[in-house]
Amino acid sequence: MALIAFTFLSAARAATLPAVVPRTDPEARRRRVILGLAALGVIVTLLSLRPWPHTIPGTAAVVNVSGGQFYWEIDTDTVPLGEPVAFHAHTVDVTHGFGVMDPAGTILFQTQAMPGYVNQVSHTFETPGTYRVVCLEYCGIAHHDMLNEFTVAAR
């Protein structure tokens, strides 16, 4: 009984005290948060995309790559070590993902190869060896067999 009386008296006393609660407009706060996040997103996007697109050096060796279901045709078997190489990739049928993997199986770079358009990507190979070309976009039932190779060696 004493507990109920104590609770009642505490509640009654608290109700008579002036409430000093700062009022905030939840809509204004939400608007500030959304605008702040949008500004942060724009800043991060601009800073991260600033170095693109990369320019391809005029001295780069050019390798023409043509893809089709389910093959890659590369116009050379050997590319130079330590020099920029520009891959010009396109396809004759559907979109393919042109990807190059190093001898350890790590993807070095990729670009989309599309019909009617030539995409260019440049890379300087620092390690000699046999590199694999793979398709990184599902293109049909034999997609997994869409492989080719080239060798990186000093001239």
TIZABA-722735 format. One record per residue (C-alpha): x negated, y, z. Coordinates in nm, 2 decimals, padded with zeros to 4 digits. Example, Ala and Ser with C-alpha at 12.3 -4.5 7.8 and 13.67 -1.06 7.14 Angstrom:
2
       xx       yy       zz
   -01.23   -00.45    00.78
   -01.37   -00.11    00.71
This chain:
155
       xx       yy       zz
    00.00    00.00    00.00
   -00.29    00.23    00.08
   -00.44    00.16   -00.26
   -00.12    00.26   -00.43
   -00.09    00.58   -00.23
   -00.46    00.67   -00.30
   -00.41    00.61   -00.68
   -00.09    00.82   -00.68
   -00.26    01.11   -00.49
   -00.56    01.10   -00.71
   -00.35    01.11   -01.03
   -00.14    01.40   -00.89
   -00.44    01.60   -00.79
   -00.60    01.54   -01.13
   -00.29    01.66   -01.31
   -00.30    01.99   -01.12
   -00.66    02.07   -01.22
   -00.71    02.28   -01.54
   -00.82    02.06   -01.83
   -01.14    02.20   -01.99
   -01.15    01.98   -02.30
   -01.30    02.14   -02.61
   -01.06    02.09   -02.90
   -01.21    01.96   -03.22
   -01.03    01.94   -03.55
   -01.08    01.57   -03.66
   -01.01    01.67   -04.03
   -01.28    01.93   -04.03
   -01.53    01.69   -03.86
   -01.45    01.42   -04.12
   -01.49    01.67   -04.40
   -01.84    01.78   -04.26
   -01.95    01.41   -04.23
   -01.83    01.33   -04.59
   -02.00    01.64   -04.74
   -02.32    01.57   -04.54
   -02.33    01.21   -04.66
   -02.26    01.32   -05.02
   -02.54    01.57   -05.00
   -02.78    01.32   -04.86
   -02.68    01.07   -05.13
   -02.75    01.33   -05.41
   -03.09    01.42   -05.25
   -03.20    01.05   -05.22
   -03.09    00.98   -05.58
   -03.27    01.28   -05.72
   -03.59    01.20   -05.53
   -03.59    00.83   -05.62
   -03.51    00.87   -05.99
   -03.75    01.16   -06.04
   -04.03    00.95   -06.19
   -03.81    00.79   -06.46
   -03.81    00.74   -06.75
   -04.17    00.64   -06.77
   -04.34    00.75   -07.09
   -04.52    00.49   -07.30
   -04.88    00.58   -07.38
   -04.94    00.64   -07.75
   -05.24    00.40   -07.73
   -05.02    00.11   -07.61
   -05.04   -00.22   -07.80
   -04.69   -00.29   -07.94
   -04.53   -00.63   -07.90
   -04.20   -00.68   -08.08
   -03.96   -00.92   -07.91
   -03.64   -01.05   -08.06
   -03.39   -01.26   -07.87
   -03.10   -01.48   -07.97
   -02.90   -01.76   -07.83
   -03.12   -01.94   -07.70
   -03.47   -01.82   -07.79
   -03.72   -01.54   -07.77
   -03.94   -01.46   -08.07
   -04.26   -01.27   -07.98
   -04.47   -01.14   -08.26
   -04.80   -01.22   -08.09
   -04.93   -01.49   -07.86
   -05.19   -01.28   -07.69
   -05.17   -00.94   -07.53
   -05.47   -00.73   -07.41
   -05.58   -00.73   -07.05
   -05.61   -00.40   -06.87
   -05.45   -00.20   -07.15
   -05.09   -00.07   -07.17
   -04.86   -00.29   -07.37
   -04.52   -00.17   -07.50
   -04.26   -00.43   -07.54
   -03.99   -00.34   -07.80
   -03.70   -00.58   -07.72
   -03.37   -00.63   -07.91
   -03.14   -00.92   -07.98
   -02.95   -01.04   -08.28
   -02.63   -01.17   -08.10
   -02.54   -01.08   -07.74
   -02.70   -00.90   -07.45
   -03.00   -01.07   -07.29
   -03.21   -00.98   -06.99
   -03.57   -00.97   -07.11
   -03.79   -01.05   -06.81
   -04.16   -01.12   -06.78
   -04.30   -01.34   -06.50
   -04.66   -01.36   -06.40
   -04.85   -01.69   -06.36
   -04.74   -01.72   -06.00
   -04.37   -01.69   -06.10
   -04.31   -01.33   -05.98
   -04.10   -01.11   -06.20
   -04.31   -00.82   -06.31
   -04.05   -00.62   -06.51
   -03.73   -00.66   -06.70
   -03.51   -00.47   -06.94
   -03.19   -00.53   -07.12
   -03.22   -00.65   -07.48
   -02.91   -00.56   -07.68
   -02.79   -00.60   -08.04
   -02.83   -00.29   -08.25
   -03.06   -00.12   -08.00
   -03.43   -00.14   -07.92
   -03.52   -00.10   -07.55
   -03.89   -00.03   -07.47
   -04.08   -00.12   -07.15
   -04.45   -00.07   -07.09
   -04.68   -00.26   -06.86
   -05.05   -00.29   -06.80
   -05.15   -00.65   -06.72
   -05.43   -00.67   -06.46
   -05.46   -01.05   -06.43
   -05.54   -01.28   -06.72
   -05.33   -01.59   -06.77
   -05.01   -01.73   -06.92
   -04.70   -01.52   -06.86
   -04.34   -01.65   -06.91
   -04.06   -01.46   -07.08
   -03.72   -01.55   -06.94
   -03.36   -01.44   -06.99
   -03.22   -01.27   -06.68
   -02.86   -01.23   -06.81
   -02.63   -01.53   -06.85
   -02.58   -01.57   -07.23
   -02.43   -01.91   -07.27
   -02.46   -02.28   -07.20
   -02.83   -02.31   -07.29
   -02.93   -01.99   -07.11
   -03.17   -02.18   -06.88
   -03.37   -02.29   -07.19
   -03.43   -01.94   -07.32
   -03.80   -01.93   -07.24
   -04.12   -01.83   -07.42
   -04.48   -01.76   -07.32
   -04.77   -01.54   -07.41
   -05.13   -01.52   -07.29
   -05.30   -01.21   -07.14
   -05.67   -01.20   -07.22
   -05.95   -00.95   -07.26
   -06.01   -00.84   -07.62
